[in-house]
């Protein structure tokens, strides 16, 4: 069945039990049956995963064995580590024993610029400063011990270094009341009231955790506080709802904008509170915006694959827009993995309908996963096989596993600093639309998650021309529509140097933007916020390749939000503006299904 046939089906709401009516556009049915021995292994691995948070013990053991065996066979490395420890320890002891009048804080080592654990004037007091420096010196020594060892594979060395760093983060002096001067000062100022408040915060979080509620500040209400831009759901299938937003100007750009968010998040990260909404920003500047809202899958959707997300997601949305705006090319934009999926769909469309896309925008989206950052620490054959056994039994990857992996990547910011603030300082973070969205996680179907881990992360099939769409290999060199690609400076999910690799693969004019901030906060960058900045450099398709280091030297620095740059890019690639349509409708003139934000975004 073609995607057009899917469009012709009734647009009644789908429910979680609709697997019996699954269309032929979906992935082939059940996976190959397991043998008796494989079934036992799968059950054992699934049980183990409950205790390990989805991390493979075998993967961790293999990495440490690789490191330990090579360290044992490297007496020179061990000698150098011992000499360094003695030399640094002796110097540290001499500096600590200097007279108080000659005391200088941070005399041996300073925290990294992004390390907020030891920020504040109190950490320069001699006793606490000595403790902090001793810890930082220990971190440096362990980093030397786990890196730079000849013979250890790059992946295993990264796993060992990451694991040791996580263990050290647990015992950082900033995490304990008696060794954190900020906590002690708060206790003196409040007469110990911070510990009482922290105890109440802990009891509240335990209660919410036991009741299944998200702990922390009250969440923003979808449709009331966030995702409030006016619009209509104009199409629905069992995987997506397509939202069209109402025009806010008398004249509009003739080419519509389609935004493809990642399916591992709710779409409204791009439509947060009105002052932080990228959707509202575009609509108020005369663009007709369509947004895909992915359904939160359940165990019954276990066999939905990555190709189903392309067909029933991006392809279906484009077909609907072509019906609503015939003979109009589309400005397509994708965020995170939604951008990766859009790149696949756009490369395929370029062969079949070369004039269907006017431009392509990728926001913090990777197409080459060779250097995908610390997230790849969780991507190897052992880890994926372990996850597959866990997901095969459950049918989905639960939200806790994905959220836990992202929190580990930034444990100091996402875990330990929060524990100190909530339970030792007795404070609560102010409610935030972005943090509320971050807690509104989604599940992922077994087959789809396995597909993108293996095909994209592990094997890098897309960048190397092996990824198959409709049975045909996709080549990103087929991308030739003008592209705007955005990376962010502190992205821990899609490092900007990895995002920059699109220059090696696409045969298009590329405007590359490097925005301040991280993976989410760097993309959600309204012009109303101060302190925003970005760098920009355009490369024509026929110009020589510019590597990331050279790009940094050549790119123009600009203050403000990159959102304004995107508007300029879209306007330059658009036709003559025309009067806006006052009413919205579904394909074939049918009335819209319901008001935005629709049903799928509300599913938990």
VEXDREN-598295 format. One record per residue (C-alpha): x negated, y negated, z negated; residue in three letters. Coordinates in steps of 0.5 Angstrom, whole numbers, padded with zeros to 4 digits, always signed. Each point is the difference from the previous one (the first is absolute). Example, Ala and Ser with C-alpha at 12.3 -4.5 7.8 and 13.67 -1.06 7.14 Angstrom:
<atoms>
-0025+0009-0016Ala/-0002-0007+0002Ser/
</atoms>
This chain:
<atoms>
+0000+0000+0000Unk/-0003-0007+0002Unk/+0000-0006-0005Unk/+0006-0003+0004Unk/+0004+0006-0001Unk/-0001-0001-0008Unk/+0002-0007+0001Unk/+0006+0002+0003Unk/+0002+0004-0006Unk/+0005-0003-0005Unk/-0003-0005-0005Unk/+0003+0002-0006Unk/-0004+0001-0006Unk/-0005+0006-0001Unk/+0000+0003-0007Unk/-0006+0005-0003Unk/+0004+0006+0002Unk/+0000-0001+0008Unk/-0005+0005+0002Unk/+0005+0004+0003Unk/+0001-0005+0005Unk/-0007-0002+0002Unk/-0001-0002+0007Unk/-0005+0003+0005Unk/-0004-0006-0001Unk/-0003+0002-0006Unk/-0006+0005-0002Unk/+0001+0007+0002Unk/+0003+0004-0006Unk/-0003+0003-0006Unk/-0008+0002+0000Unk/-0002+0006+0001Unk/+0002+0005-0006Unk/-0005+0002-0005Unk/-0003+0007-0001Unk/+0001+0003-0007Unk/-0007-0002-0002Unk/+0000-0007+0002Unk/+0007-0001-0003Unk/-0003+0001-0007Unk/-0006-0004+0002Unk/+0005-0006+0001Unk/+0004+0001-0006Unk/-0007+0000-0004Unk/-0002-0006+0003Unk/+0006-0004-0001Unk/+0000+0002-0007Unk/-0007-0003-0001Unk/+0002-0006+0004Unk/+0005-0002-0006Unk/-0006+0000-0005Unk/-0005-0003+0005Unk/+0005-0006+0003Unk/-0001+0003+0007Unk/-0008+0000+0000Unk/-0003+0006+0002Unk/-0005+0003-0006Unk/-0004+0004+0006Unk/-0001-0006+0004Unk/-0003-0004-0007Unk/-0004+0006-0002Unk/-0003+0001+0007Unk/-0002-0007+0000Unk/-0003+0000-0007Unk/-0004+0007+0002Unk/-0003-0004+0007Unk/-0002-0005-0005Unk/-0003+0004-0005Unk/-0004+0005+0004Unk/-0003-0006+0004Unk/-0002-0003-0006Unk/-0003+0006-0003Unk/-0004+0001+0006Unk/-0002-0007+0000Unk/-0006-0001-0006Unk/-0002-0007+0003Unk/+0007-0003-0001Unk/+0001+0003-0007Unk/-0007-0003-0002Unk/+0002-0007+0003Unk/+0007+0000-0004Unk/-0004+0002-0006Unk/-0005-0005+0001Unk/+0005-0006+0002Unk/+0004+0002-0007Unk/-0006-0001-0004Unk/-0002-0006+0003Unk/+0007-0003+0000Unk/+0001+0002-0007Unk/-0007-0003-0002Unk/+0002-0006+0003Unk/+0007+0000-0003Unk/-0003+0001-0007Unk/-0005-0006+0001Unk/+0005-0005+0002Unk/+0005+0002-0006Unk/-0005-0001-0005Unk/-0002-0007+0002Unk/+0002-0005-0005Unk/+0007-0003+0000Unk/-0003-0007+0002Unk/-0002+0003+0007Unk/+0006+0004+0001Unk/+0002+0000+0007Unk/+0007+0003+0002Unk/-0001+0005+0006Unk/-0007+0001+0000Unk/-0001+0006+0004Unk/+0007+0001+0004Unk/+0006-0003+0001Unk/+0007+0002+0002Unk/+0001+0001+0007Unk/+0004-0006+0003Unk/+0007+0003+0000Unk/-0001+0004-0006Unk/+0005-0004-0005Unk/-0001+0005-0006Unk/-0006-0005-0003Unk/+0003-0006+0002Unk/+0001-0006-0006Unk/-0005-0004-0004Unk/+0001+0005-0006Unk/-0004+0006+0004Unk/-0006-0005+0000Unk/+0000+0001-0008Unk/-0007+0004-0001Unk/+0003+0006-0003Unk/+0006+0001+0005Unk/-0005-0002+0006Unk/-0005+0005-0002Unk/+0005+0006+0000Unk/+0003-0003+0007Unk/-0007+0000+0003Unk/-0002+0007-0003Unk/+0007+0003+0003Unk/-0002-0004+0007Unk/-0007+0003+0000Unk/+0003+0007-0001Unk/+0004-0001+0005Unk/-0006-0002+0005Unk/-0004+0006-0002Unk/+0006+0005+0001Unk/+0001-0003+0007Unk/-0008+0001+0001Unk/+0001+0007-0002Unk/+0006+0001+0005Unk/-0002-0003+0006Unk/-0006+0000+0004Unk/-0002+0007-0001Unk/-0002+0003+0007Unk/+0004+0006+0002Unk/+0006-0001-0003Unk/+0006-0001+0005Unk/+0003-0007+0000Unk/+0007+0002-0002Unk/-0003+0004-0006Unk/-0004-0006-0002Unk/+0006-0004+0000Unk/+0004+0004-0004Unk/-0005+0001-0005Unk/-0001-0007-0001Unk/+0007-0002+0000Unk/+0002+0005-0005Unk/-0006-0002-0005Unk/+0002-0007+0001Unk/+0007+0002-0002Unk/-0003+0004-0006Unk/-0004-0006-0002Unk/+0006-0005+0001Unk/+0004+0004-0006Unk/-0006-0002-0005Unk/-0001-0007+0002Unk/-0001-0005-0006Unk/+0006-0004+0002Unk/+0005+0006-0001Unk/-0001+0000-0007Unk/+0003-0005-0005Unk/-0006+0000-0005Unk/-0005-0001+0006Unk/+0004-0005+0004Unk/-0001-0007-0003Unk/+0006-0003+0004Unk/+0005+0005-0004Unk/-0004-0001-0007Unk/+0001-0008+0001Unk/+0008+0001+0002Unk/+0000+0005-0006Unk/-0003-0006-0005Unk/+0005-0005+0003Unk/+0006+0004+0000Unk/-0002+0003-0007Unk/+0001+0007+0004Unk/+0006-0002+0003Unk/-0003+0002+0007Unk/+0000+0008-0003Unk/+0007+0000-0002Unk/+0002-0003+0007Unk/-0004+0005+0003Unk/+0003+0006-0004Unk/+0007-0003+0002Unk/-0002+0000+0008Unk/-0003+0007-0001Unk/+0007+0003-0003Unk/+0004-0004+0006Unk/-0005+0003+0005Unk/+0001+0007-0003Unk/+0007-0001+0000Unk/+0001-0002+0007Unk/-0005+0006+0002Unk/+0004+0005-0003Unk/+0007-0003+0003Unk/-0003+0000+0007Unk/+0000-0008+0000Unk/-0006-0004+0003Unk/-0004-0003-0006Unk/-0002-0007+0000Unk/+0004-0006+0001Unk/+0007+0000+0003Unk/+0000+0002+0007Unk/+0002-0005+0005Unk/+0007+0002+0003Unk/+0000+0001+0008Unk/+0005-0004+0004Unk/+0000-0005-0006Unk/-0007-0002-0002Unk/-0004+0003+0006Unk/+0002+0002+0007Unk/+0005-0006+0000Unk/-0001-0002+0007Unk/+0007+0000+0004Unk/+0001+0005+0005Unk/+0003+0006+0002Unk/-0001+0008+0001Unk/+0001+0001+0007Unk/-0002+0007+0001Unk/-0001+0006-0004Unk/-0002+0007+0001Unk/-0003+0005-0006Unk/-0006-0003+0000Unk/+0000-0007+0001Unk/+0005-0006-0001Unk/-0002-0006+0005Unk/+0002-0007-0003Unk/+0001-0006+0004Unk/-0001-0006-0003Unk/+0005-0006+0001Unk/-0003-0006+0004Unk/-0002-0006-0004Unk/-0001-0005+0005Unk/+0004-0003+0006Unk/-0005+0003+0005Unk/-0004+0006+0000Unk/-0006+0004+0003Unk/+0003+0004+0006Unk/-0005+0006-0002Unk/+0002+0004-0007Unk/-0004+0002-0005Unk/+0000+0007-0003Unk/-0004+0001-0006Unk/-0002+0007-0002Unk/-0001+0001-0007Unk/-0004+0006-0003Unk/+0005+0006-0002Unk/-0004+0001-0007Unk/+0003-0007-0002Unk/+0006-0003+0000Unk/+0001-0005+0006Unk/+0001-0006-0005Unk/-0007-0002-0001Unk/+0001-0004+0006Unk/+0007-0003-0003Unk/-0002-0001-0007Unk/+0003-0006-0004Unk/+0002-0006+0005Unk/-0007-0004-0001Unk/-0004+0006+0001Unk/+0004+0003+0006Unk/-0004+0001+0007Unk/+0007+0002+0003Unk/+0003-0007-0002Unk/-0006-0004+0002Unk/+0001+0003+0007Unk/+0007-0001+0000Unk/+0000-0007-0002Unk/-0005-0001+0006Unk/+0004+0002+0005Unk/-0001+0008+0001Unk/+0005+0005+0001Unk/-0003+0005-0005Unk/+0002+0008-0001Unk/-0002+0004-0006Unk/-0001+0008+0000Unk/+0003+0002-0007Unk/-0003+0007-0001Unk/+0005+0005-0004Unk/-0003+0003-0006Unk/-0001+0007+0001Unk/+0002+0006-0004Unk/-0002+0008+0000Unk/+0005+0001+0005Unk/-0004-0004+0005Unk/-0007+0004-0001Unk/-0001+0002+0008Unk/+0001-0008+0002Unk/-0007-0001+0003Unk/-0004-0006+0003Unk/+0003+0001+0007Unk/+0007-0001-0003Unk/-0002-0006-0004Unk/-0002-0003+0007Unk/+0006+0003+0004Unk/+0005-0002-0005Unk/-0003-0006-0003Unk/-0004-0004+0005Unk/+0002+0003+0007Unk/+0008+0000-0003Unk/-0001-0008-0002Unk/-0003-0002+0006Unk/+0006+0003+0004Unk/+0005-0003-0004Unk/-0004-0007+0001Unk/+0000+0001+0007Unk/+0008+0001+0000Unk/+0001-0006-0004Unk/-0005-0004+0004Unk/-0001+0003+0007Unk/-0006-0002+0004Unk/-0003-0003-0006Unk/-0007+0002-0002Unk/-0001+0001-0007Unk/-0005-0003-0005Unk/-0002+0006-0004Unk/-0003+0000-0007Unk/-0002+0006-0005Unk/-0003+0000-0007Unk/-0004+0005-0003Unk/+0001+0007+0003Unk/+0006-0004+0003Unk/-0005-0003+0005Unk/-0003+0006+0001Unk/+0006+0004+0002Unk/+0002-0007+0004Unk/-0007+0001+0004Unk/+0001+0007+0002Unk/+0007-0002+0002Unk/-0002-0006+0004Unk/-0006+0004+0004Unk/+0005+0005+0002Unk/+0005-0006+0002Unk/-0006-0003+0004Unk/+0000+0006+0005Unk/+0008+0001+0001Unk/+0002-0007-0001Unk/-0006-0005+0000Unk/+0004-0006+0000Unk/+0005+0002-0006Unk/-0005-0004-0005Unk/-0002-0007+0000Unk/-0005+0000-0006Unk/-0002+0005-0005Unk/-0002-0002-0007Unk/-0003+0005-0005Unk/+0000-0002-0008Unk/-0005+0003-0004Unk/+0000+0006+0005Unk/-0005+0005+0002Unk/-0001+0004+0006Unk/-0007+0003-0001Unk/+0000+0004-0007Unk/-0008+0001+0000Unk/-0001-0005-0005Unk/+0007-0001-0004Unk/-0003-0002-0007Unk/+0001+0004-0006Unk/+0007+0003+0002Unk/-0004+0005+0004Unk/-0003+0003-0007Unk/+0007+0003+0000Unk/-0001+0003+0007Unk/-0004+0006+0001Unk/+0002+0007+0002Unk/+0001+0003-0007Unk/+0004-0006-0002Unk/+0005+0000+0006Unk/+0001+0008-0001Unk/+0001-0001-0007Unk/+0005-0006+0001Unk/+0003+0004+0006Unk/+0002+0006-0005Unk/+0003-0005-0005Unk/+0004-0003+0005Unk/+0002+0006+0003Unk/+0004+0002-0006Unk/+0003-0007-0002Unk/+0001-0002+0007Unk/-0003-0007-0001Unk/-0005-0003-0003Unk/+0003-0004-0006Unk/-0001-0007-0002Unk/-0005+0001-0006Unk/-0005+0004+0004Unk/-0001-0006+0005Unk/+0001-0006-0005Unk/-0005+0004-0004Unk/-0005+0000+0005Unk/+0000-0007+0002Unk/+0000-0002-0007Unk/-0007+0004-0001Unk/-0003-0004+0006Unk/+0001-0006-0005Unk/+0000+0003-0007Unk/-0003-0006-0003Unk/+0005-0005+0003Unk/+0006+0005+0000Unk/-0001+0004-0006Unk/-0005-0002-0005Unk/+0002-0007+0000Unk/+0007+0001-0001Unk/-0001+0004-0006Unk/-0004-0005-0003Unk/+0005-0005+0001Unk/+0006+0003-0002Unk/-0002+0004-0006Unk/-0006-0003-0003Unk/+0001-0007+0002Unk/+0008+0001-0001Unk/+0002-0004+0007Unk/+0004+0002+0006Unk/-0001-0002+0007Unk/+0004-0005+0003Unk/+0005+0003+0004Unk/-0002+0000+0008Unk/+0003+0001+0006Unk/-0006+0004+0003Unk/-0001+0004-0006Unk/+0007+0002-0001Unk/+0000+0002+0008Unk/-0006+0004-0002Unk/+0003+0004-0005Unk/+0006+0002+0005Unk/-0004+0005+0003Unk/+0003+0005+0005Unk/-0001+0008+0001Unk/-0004+0003+0007Unk/+0003+0006+0003Unk/-0005+0006+0000Unk/-0001+0001+0007Unk/-0001-0008+0002Unk/-0005-0001-0006Unk/-0004+0006+0002Unk/+0000-0002+0008Unk/-0003-0007-0002Unk/-0005+0003-0005Unk/-0003+0005+0005Unk/+0001-0004+0007Unk/-0002-0007-0002Unk/-0004+0000-0007Unk/-0003+0007+0001Unk/-0001+0001+0007Unk/+0000-0007+0003Unk/+0004+0003+0006Unk/+0003-0007+0002Unk/-0006-0004+0000Unk/-0004+0006+0004Unk/+0006+0001+0005Unk/+0003+0007-0003Unk/+0006-0003-0003Unk/+0006+0003+0004Unk/+0007-0004+0001Unk/+0005+0004+0004Unk/-0006+0005+0002Unk/-0004-0005+0003Unk/-0007-0003-0003Unk/+0001-0007-0002Unk/-0006-0005+0002Unk/+0000-0006-0004Unk/-0004-0003+0006Unk/+0007+0000+0003Unk/+0002-0006-0004Unk/-0001-0006+0004Unk/+0005-0005-0003Unk/-0002-0006-0004Unk/-0002+0002-0007Unk/+0000-0004-0007Unk/-0004+0005-0005Unk/+0000-0002-0007Unk/-0005+0003-0005Unk/+0000-0003-0008Unk/-0007-0001-0003Unk/+0001+0004-0006Unk/+0004+0006+0003Unk/-0001+0007-0004Unk/+0005+0003+0005Unk/-0002-0002+0007Unk/-0007-0003-0001Unk/+0000-0006+0005Unk/-0006+0003+0003Unk/+0004+0006+0002Unk/+0006-0004+0002Unk/-0006-0004+0005Unk/-0001+0007+0004Unk/+0006-0002+0004Unk/-0005-0004+0004Unk/-0004+0006+0002Unk/+0007+0004+0002Unk/+0005-0005+0003Unk/-0001-0003+0007Unk/+0004-0006-0002Unk/-0001-0008-0002Unk/-0001+0001-0007Unk/+0001-0006-0005Unk/-0003+0003-0007Unk/+0002-0004-0006Unk/-0004+0002-0007Unk/+0005-0003-0005Unk/-0002-0001-0008Unk/+0003+0005-0005Unk/+0001+0007+0000Unk/+0004+0005+0004Unk/+0007-0002-0002Unk/-0001-0007-0003Unk/-0004-0002+0006Unk/+0005+0002+0005Unk/+0006-0004-0005Unk/-0004-0007+0001Unk/+0006-0005+0000Unk/-0003-0007+0002Unk/+0003-0003-0006Unk/-0005+0004-0004Unk/-0007-0004-0001Unk/-0007+0003+0000Unk/+0002+0004+0007Unk/-0005+0000+0005Unk/-0002+0005+0006Unk/-0005+0001+0006Unk/+0002+0000+0007Unk/-0004+0002+0006Unk/+0003+0002+0007Unk/-0003+0005+0005Unk/+0002+0001+0007Unk/+0001+0007+0003Unk/-0006-0001+0005Unk/-0005-0003-0006Unk/-0005+0003-0003Unk/+0001+0004-0007Unk/-0001-0004-0006Unk/-0002+0004-0006Unk/+0003-0001-0007Unk/-0006-0004-0003Unk/-0001-0004+0006Unk/+0007-0001+0000Unk/+0000-0003-0007Unk/-0006-0005+0002Unk/+0004-0002+0007Unk/+0007-0001-0003Unk/+0003-0006-0002Unk/+0002-0002-0007Unk/+0007-0003-0001Unk/+0004-0002-0006Unk/+0007+0002-0001Unk/+0004+0006+0002Unk/-0001+0005+0006Unk/+0008+0000+0001Unk/-0001-0007+0003Unk/-0005+0003+0005Unk/+0005+0006+0001Unk/+0005-0005+0002Unk/-0005-0003+0005Unk/-0002+0006+0003Unk/+0008+0003+0001Unk/+0002-0007+0003Unk/-0006+0000+0005Unk/+0002+0007+0002Unk/+0007-0002+0001Unk/+0005-0003+0005Unk/+0004-0006+0000Unk/+0005+0000-0006Unk/+0007+0000+0001Unk/+0007-0001-0004Unk/+0000+0005-0006Unk/+0006+0005+0000Unk/+0005-0002-0006Unk/+0002+0008-0001Unk/-0003+0006-0001Unk/+0002+0007+0003Unk/-0002+0007+0001Unk/-0001+0003+0007Unk/+0005+0000+0005Unk/+0004-0005-0004Unk/+0002+0003-0006Unk/+0000-0003-0007Unk/-0006+0000-0004Unk/+0000+0006-0005Unk/-0001-0004-0006Unk/-0003-0006-0003Unk/-0008+0000-0002Unk/-0003+0003-0003Unk/+0004+0006+0001Unk/+0000+0007-0003Unk/-0007+0003+0001Unk/-0004-0005-0004Unk/+0004+0001-0006Unk/-0001+0008-0001Unk/-0004+0002-0005Unk/
</atoms>
